[in-house]
Amino acid sequence: MVKLIGMLSRFKPSKVLVIGDFMLDTYTTGKVRRISPEAPVSVLHVKKQESLPGGAGNVALNLVSLGAEVIAVGRVGADDAGAQLVTCLEKEGVNVSALFNEKNFKTPVKNRFIADSQQVLRVDFEDVTPITEELEQVVIKRITDLMDDVQVVAISDYGKGFLSRTLLTATIQIAKMKSIPVIVDPKGDDFSKYLSATVLKPNLSEAYAAAKLPSHAPLEQVAKVLLESCNAKMLLVTRSEVGMSLFYKDGSSFDFPVRVKEVKDVTGAGDTVLSMICVTIANGIDIKYGAQLANIAAGIAIERLGCARINLSELSVRLLEYDVDNKVFDEEHLFALQQALRGKEYCVLGLDSTHGMSTALFK
């Protein structure tokens, strides 16, 4: 854990290009107090409603929280949801100059209804609309210019039609020519469209579906099939509350179990992982350690409702909590402590002669 704290202390500002499906996540929160007289359904008394960038937009916000400069590449519709999405991203400092307005396209909206801290219903307003050839060429030309000074490219595919095979191939090839690593959060069961990506990050069910293997097949076999067929350098399989597994082409692998206090909502945890992997790779950190940091960040995310944004302060607190047995408090721990204290009015530390400093009392 000390090594992870040390790596976190060496984080520098990075620039990440996020290309993918941008959407608007709406959360309608209230209480259920009675059953409707019209039908045997609950009546939700709404107390609050808020909207935030979702999909690739959530990846962008997570990256901003981790100190990255973000360029967003995608599309929105000429509608209120699209305008709201762009405004939200701009307020967070995301470069939205490559978020294109496409005619006859509706910005995807996912409205989650939450009662008593439980998600009871999700309503999706969306159509899968393939990108037009005209916009496709405009985007390819734009990303060629934008990639000149980025450290990492993140592809966030939600299967909404923007990321065509042509656009994906062009994005990966342009990045490869400029020696920029490409991290892909894939969608669907055909991963050949992500050929030659640096890292593929599917979840468990996506990995098995793409490998065309039954659920009882060993995960190592699934990894071998995907790494060979997609010519990817690494495969990182997220496994929900179990954690994640990292596979290399040479057959070596690592498992990272997750430590979670309470699983409340796995929504957006994959976006958290993608963001952390991008930031660590941008800082030249080995993906083995990046995966461990991503695992810890995702563990924090699934303890909350909705798409959670994890910042360096929260990550530092959790790292210090995991490192309570270490007797040496060095500069790397001091950095983590400073991050943990950021924005706090006070902090309580426990000290005793036997166990040294305890950080579990952070408030």
N, C-alpha and C positions, 0 to 999 in steps of 0.2 A: 504493500500500500504506500510505503514511503516513496517508492519509485514513481508511482502514479502522481503523487503530490508534487514531486520534483518536475515531472513533465508538464503538469498543469501550470506550474510557476513559470515555465518558459514559453507559454503561449504568446504569440505575437499577432497583431492585426493581420487578417488574411482577406483575400478577395475571392468570392465564390460566385460563379454563374449558375443560377438555378433555372432550368428549363423544364416545363411540364404543364400539367393541368391545374390551373388556378381556379379556385372556387370560393364561395362564401359559406362559412359555417355560422348558422344562427342557433342560439340557445334560448329556448322559451322555458322559463322556470316558474314554478308555482306549487300549489298544494291541491291535493285531491280530497274533497270533503264529502262528496256524495255521488250517487249514481244517477245518471240522467233518466228522467221520466219518459224520454222518447225512445230509448233503446238501452239494453243492458251494458252500458259503457260508463267509464268514469268521467266526471266533469273536472277539468283542470282550471283552477282559479289562478290566472296568470299574475305573477308579481313582478317579473322582470324579463326583458328580452334584449339580447345583445348579439351583435354580429362581428365575426372576426375572419380574417383570411384563412382559408382551409386548403387542403391538398398541397400543391407546391407552394402556396402562400404560407402555410404553416411551417414548411421547411425553411422558407425565407426568414420568418420571424424567429424561429429557433436559432438560426445562424446569427442573426442580429444580436440575440440575447447572449450568444457566446463570443461576441466581439468582432464578428466578421462583417465585412462590407459586401453587400449583396446586389447582384444585377439579376432582375427578373426577366425571363423570356417566356412569353406565352400569349394568350389571347383572352379577351373579355367581350361580352356582348354590349350593344348600345342600349343598356338598360340601367335601372337604378342599382341593381346588385353589382353590376360591373363598375359603376362609378364609385360605389361605396367601397368595393374591394381595392380599387386603385388608391383611393384616398387613405384608407387604413395603412396600406403598404408605404405610401409616401410619408405619412406621419412617423413611421418607424425608421425612416431613412433609407428605405430600399429604392434602388434605381429602377424606375418603372418605364424608362424610355423605350424598352423593347416589349412592353405589354401592348399588343396590337388589338385594335377594335375591329372585330370581324362582323360583316353584315350577315343577317339571318342566323346569328348564333346567340343563344341565350346563356348567360353566365350561370353555371351550375350553382344551385343553392341547396344546402342540406340543413333542414330545421329539426333540431333535436328537442324533444319535450321532456323536461325533467321534473319529477315530483318527489319531494322528500329524499333528495340526493340519489334518486334512481332514474335512469333513462327509461321512459315508458313507451316512447314512440319516436320514430324518425321519418320525416317526410322529405322526399327528394324531388326537387324541381330541376329536371335536366333532360337533355336529349344528347345521345352520342352523335356528334356531327363531325364528319371527316374534314380536315383542314383543306381549304381550296389550294389548287396548284399555284395560283398567283401569290397567296400569302406564304405558302411554303418556300418559294424562291426568295421572297422578301426577308423571311426569317433567316434563311441560310446565309444570305449576304450580310445581314446584321450581326449574326453571331461570329462570323469570320473576323469582323472588326473588333467586337467586344472581347474576344478571347486573348487579345494581345497582352493584357496585364492581369489575368486571373491565375490563381494557383490551382484551383480545382473546379471541375464541372459536376454538378449534381443533376441527375435526370430523375424527375419525380413523375412517374407514369401512373395515372389513374384510369386509363382506358377511355377517355372522353373524346378521342379522335384527333387531338392536336398533334400528338407525336406519331406521325406517319413513319413507315419504314424508311422512306427517302430522307426525311428530316433527321431521324435517329442515326442513320448511316453517315450522313453528312456531319452531324454534330460530333460523333465519335472520331471520325477520320480527321476532322479539322483539329480536334484536341490532340489526337495522336501525333499529327505533324508538328504541333507546338510543344510536345512532351508534357501535356497537361493530363493528369489522371482523371478518369471519368468514373464516378460512383453512381450506380443505377439502382433505383427502387423499382423493380419491374411489375408488370401487370399482364395477366393472361397466361396462356400455356405455350406460347411460342417465343422462346427467348433468343431465337436466331436473329431477331431484329436488333439485338444489343451486341452483335458480334464485335469482339475485340475490346469490350469495356474493361476497365481495370478491375473493378469490384462489382459483383452482382449481389444484391441484398434482398432476396425474396423471403417471405415467411415460409413456414414449414409446408403448408398445403400447396402454395404456389410452386415450391421446389419440386415436390412429388409430381404435380400435374405437368410441369414443363419437362421433367425427365421421362414422363410416360411410364412410371413405375408404380406398382401397388404399394399400399400403405405399410405392408409388412416388410418391404425391402429395406436393407440397412441404409442409413442416411449417408454413409460413406460411398455407397454405390451411386446414390442420387447425385452426390457432389462430383464424382468422377465423370458421370455422363454430362452434366451441365458444364463443367470446366472444359471438357474436351470439345463439346459441340459448339460452345459459345466463344471459345478461345479467350476466356477471361483469366486473369492472373489469380484472382481469389474469389471465393464464394463465402458470403457471410449469411447464414440462415438464422433468422430470428424465430424464437420458439415460445413466444408469449411469456407467461410467468415462469417457464422453465429456464429461460435465459437465451443464449445464442451459441452457435457453433461456427468456427472459422475453418475453412478448408483451402489448402494450397494445391497447385497442380502436381507437385511431387508426391502427393499422398499424405503429407503431414496435416494434422488437424489439432484444434484446441477447443475445449468446451468452456463456456463461461456461465456458470449458474448465477441467477439473479437473486439478490437479497432484498426482499420487499416487506414492508411493515404490514400493509393491507392493500389488496388489489381492489380498486374501485372502478377503474375504467381504462381499457387498453386503447381507447381512441387516440390516434396520433402518436403512439409510442414508436412506431416505425419511422415517423418523421424525425423524432428526437434522435434515434439511432443514426439515421442518414446524416443529420446535421453534425453530430459529434464526430462521426467518421471523417466527414469532409474537413472539419477544422483540424483534427489531429494530423491527417495526411498533409494538409496545407502547411502544417508546422514541422513537417519532416519526421513525425513520430511513427514508429513501427505500428502497423495495423493491429498487432497482437495487443498492444497497450491501448490503442485507440478503441478496440472492441471492448476492453475492460471498462474504460471510461464511459463508452456509449451504453454499456450494460447498466452501470450505476445510474446514469442519467435517465435511462428508460425506466429503471426501478422507481425513481422518484416520480416520473410522469404518470405511471399507472396507479399511483397512490392518490391521484386526483381525478376529479370529474372533468370530462372534456379534453380538448387538445391543450396540454400543458406546455409552457415554455420554461425550460430549465436554464438558469444563468450560472456563471462561474461561482457566485457567492453560495448558491444552494449546493452546487457540486462540491465546493470546498468544505462546507459543513459536513456533508455526508462522508467525504474522504477522511476528515478528522475523526468523525464518530467511529469509523472502521479501524482507526489507528490508535485507539486509546491505550494499548499496551506498550507502545513505543516509549522508551525512557528518554530519548534524545529529542530535544526540540531545536531544530536547526533552521536555517534560512528558508528552506522549502516549506517547513511547517508554518513559519512566520508569514510567508506569502499567503498560504491557505487561510490562516487566521485573519489576515487583513481583508481577504476577499469575503470571508464569513461575516466580518463586522461591518462591511460596507452597507450604509443605509440604516444601520441599527443604532438606537440611542444608547444601549448598554448591552453587555454580555456577561453572563455568569460562568465562571470557570471553577471546577472542583479540583482542589490540590490536596494530596496527602503523601506522606513519606513512603508509603508502600507502592502505590500505583502511579505516582507522579501526577501529571495533568490529565484531567478527564474533560472531554469536549462534549459529552452527551448532554450537558446542561445549557447548551446554547439557547438563548431566548431572543 
